[in-house]
Amino acid sequence: MRPPAMLLLISADALLYASLAEYLVSRGHRVCDGAEGDTVVSAVVVDADAWPAPWTRGRLRRRFPGTPCILLSGSPLAGPDTVSRLRHGFFLPKPVRPAELASMIDHAVNG
């Protein structure tokens, strides 16, 4: 049995962060907010509509070059090209259906 995935969850929207964190933990994952410093993460989930300082796509790309990154956005201008500069980037439109997010995380983490 694989150990639970450690997911870095990035969002300035406190309600969305809390909802996603609760859901992901209920699915057996561990969740951190990046404040833990050198925590090794299996994947990153980002609310691209609410980037908290100091996070940017560039910082994400530099800090986690080989880590799967899943960007969520409700913007009509966002789409798969939103993650084109991320080496292992995935995109999901908001509102996000929990089953789709869980499936994408499983695919990103487990291949």
C-alpha positions in Angstrom: 0.0 0.0 0.0 1.3 3.4 -0.9 1.7 6.1 1.7 -0.7 9.0 1.5 0.2 11.7 -1.0 1.4 15.0 0.4 -0.4 17.7 -1.5 0.6 21.4 -1.5 -2.6 23.4 -1.7 -2.3 27.0 -2.8 -5.2 29.5 -2.6 -5.9 32.9 -1.2 -9.6 32.0 -1.0 -9.9 30.7 2.6 -13.2 29.0 2.0 -12.1 27.2 -1.1 -8.8 26.2 0.7 -10.7 24.8 3.7 -13.2 22.9 1.5 -10.6 21.4 -0.8 -8.3 20.5 2.2 -11.2 18.8 4.0 -12.1 16.8 0.8 -8.6 15.8 0.0 -7.9 14.7 3.6 -11.1 12.6 3.5 -9.7 10.9 0.4 -6.6 9.9 2.4 -4.2 12.6 1.3 -2.2 14.9 3.5 -2.3 18.6 2.8 0.1 21.4 3.5 0.1 25.1 2.7 3.7 25.6 1.9 4.6 27.1 5.2 6.3 23.9 6.2 9.5 24.8 4.3 11.2 21.8 2.8 8.2 19.4 2.9 8.4 17.0 0.0 5.1 17.1 -1.9 3.7 14.6 -4.4 1.6 17.2 -6.2 0.5 20.8 -6.1 -3.1 22.0 -6.4 -3.4 25.8 -7.2 -6.4 28.0 -7.3 -5.2 30.1 -10.3 -7.9 32.7 -9.6 -6.5 33.5 -6.2 -2.7 33.3 -6.1 -1.6 34.2 -2.6 1.6 36.2 -2.2 4.4 35.3 -2.8 3.3 32.4 -5.2 3.4 32.9 -8.9 3.6 30.5 -11.8 7.3 31.2 -12.1 8.0 30.5 -8.5 6.0 27.3 -8.7 7.9 26.2 -11.7 11.3 26.9 -10.1 10.4 25.5 -6.7 8.7 22.3 -8.0 10.3 21.6 -11.4 9.3 17.9 -11.6 6.2 17.9 -9.4 2.8 17.5 -11.0 0.9 20.9 -10.7 -2.9 21.0 -11.1 -4.2 24.5 -11.7 -7.9 25.3 -11.1 -9.6 28.3 -12.8 -13.0 29.7 -13.5 -11.7 32.3 -15.9 -13.2 32.1 -19.4 -9.7 32.9 -20.7 -8.0 30.0 -18.8 -7.6 26.6 -20.3 -4.9 24.0 -20.9 -2.5 26.7 -22.2 -2.6 28.1 -18.6 -0.3 25.2 -17.6 1.8 25.1 -20.7 5.0 26.5 -19.0 4.7 23.9 -16.2 6.6 20.7 -16.9 3.9 18.5 -15.4 1.0 20.8 -15.6 -2.7 19.8 -15.5 -5.8 22.1 -15.7 -9.3 21.8 -14.4 -12.0 24.4 -14.9 -13.9 25.7 -11.9 -16.3 24.9 -10.4 -14.3 21.7 -9.9 -16.2 18.5 -9.5 -14.5 16.6 -6.6 -14.4 13.3 -8.4 -12.6 14.9 -11.4 -10.0 16.5 -9.0 -9.5 13.2 -7.2 -9.1 11.4 -10.4 -6.6 13.9 -11.8 -4.6 13.8 -8.5 -4.5 10.0 -8.6 -3.3 10.1 -12.2 -0.7 12.8 -11.6 0.7 11.2 -8.4 0.5 7.5 -9.4 1.0 7.8 -13.2 
